[in-house]
Amino acid sequence: MVREVRRRMLDDGEPVTAARLAAAVHSSGRLLGTQGALRAVDRVQAELQGLGPLQELALLPGISDILVNGPDRVWVDSGHGLELTGLRFGSDAEVQGLAARLIAAGGRRLDDSNPCVDVQLRGYRVHAVLRPVSTGSTLLSIRIRRTLTFTMEELQAGGTMDPECAAVLRRIIASRLNFLISGATGTGKTTLLSTLLSLSKPHERLVLVEDAAELDPRHPHVVGLQSRHGNVEGAGSVDQAELVRQALRMRPDRLIVGECRGAEVRELLAAMNTGHDGAGGTIHANSAANVPARLAALGALAGMSSTAVTLQAASALDVVVHLARSAAGRRVAEIAVITASADGRLLAVPALRPLLPTDAADRHGEGWAALQGRIGGSGEEAAPSRPDGQQPSCGIAGALETSVS
C-alpha cells in the first residue's frame, strides 16, 4: 500500500501535502483504522520527504549518527558508541534508491559518474557511496543536526567537564583568547564550541564559517556562512577559504571556522595575526599534542611551509581544548597552550588535564603558569545574553529604541 500511494503521489507531479497524502491513503481502499491511517501517512511522507525507513531512528532522542552499511546492517550512535539496530531494508536497491533521493534533494547527483557525494539537507548531513567504490553494499552516513545548545552548567552536570575546567573555559572566552577545539569524530567538538560561543558578550558580532551549518550558539548577534558544492555541472562551488576572506569584510568581533580541514587554515591564521582576537574553530586530532602536526599538514595544502605555519600559529593561537570519548561519555581531556620551542617547533604544552583526579600532582601541566598568565589579564567575566535574546539597550541602540517608543 505504501508503494502504491508513493507512486500515485509522484505520478501526479503536484506538491506533496499532508492533505493529499491522507486522501491517497484513504482512496487505497485499505481498512486501516484511524491509528493505522496516521502511521501510513507518516510512512509515505518519510519516504517522499524524509529519511524513509530511517526516519523513525532520526526521531529518537540522543541519536547523532545513522550509518547504513548494508540492507541488514544499520547502526546508530547515541553518545555511547555505535549500536546495531534491528532495522532492515528489503535489498541493496532500496538503500541505493533512498541514497539517490536524498542526494538529489540536496541538488546533486549520485550515479556511476559521481559515486561519492555529500550534501547538506535541512537538519541532516548526508554522505553516500555506491559500488564498486564501496566494496560491499551502498553506504549511507547521516549526521543529524540537533538544534539544542547546552549551557556550561548542563555540560558540567553531564560530566563533560569539572568545575575547574569550566572556570578555565569561561576565562578563555572572557579574555578573548584565540582557540581551537580538537578531537576525533563524534567527540562533541561542535557542541562545546556552540556552548562557548554562547558566553560571548551580547554586543559582539559572531561570524561563523562552516562546511555544513551545525553551530547554533545562544547569542543575539550571529551570522553564518556555509560552503557550497558545485552543481551537477560542477559549477558554482564556494569553499571555506573563500568564505573566511568574505567574513573578514563583515566586521566580525569573533571569526569562527566550524572545522579547519583545508586551505582555509591560512586565512584563519592570518586573521588571528591581524587583530581578530577571540577567534576559534574545531580541528580533527588524536590529542592536543598532535594539533601542531595537523596544522602543518593543513598549511601544506595551502602552500605554506612548516616554518611559516609555526610562526603564524605561535603568534596567533593561544589555547587548544582537546575532547575525548570513552565508555563514560564525551569529556574535556586536556587544555594546552600553543607556543614555539627554542629550536623553532610548534608545541601544544599541557596546562590542565581534567580527566586526572583533583589531587593528582600532574593535573596541572608545565603550561599551567602560561595559561594563567593569558587568562588573567581581562578581569571580566563573559556577560550573559538577555533572556529574550536581545542586546541590552545602550548608547545609540538605546536612543533609537526610546525614539521609536
Beta strands, then each sheet from edge to edge (+ up, - down):
strand 1: 65-70
strand 2: 73-77
strand 3: 82-84
strand 4: 116-121
strand 5: 124-129
strand 6: 139-144
strand 7: 179-183
strand 8: 206-210
strand 9: 222-226
strand 10: 254-260
strand 11: 280-284
strand 12: 319-326
strand 13: 329-340
strand 14: 346-352
sheet 1: 3+ 2- 1+ 6- 5+ 4-
sheet 2: 9+ 8+ 10+ 11+ 7+ 12+ 13- 14+
end
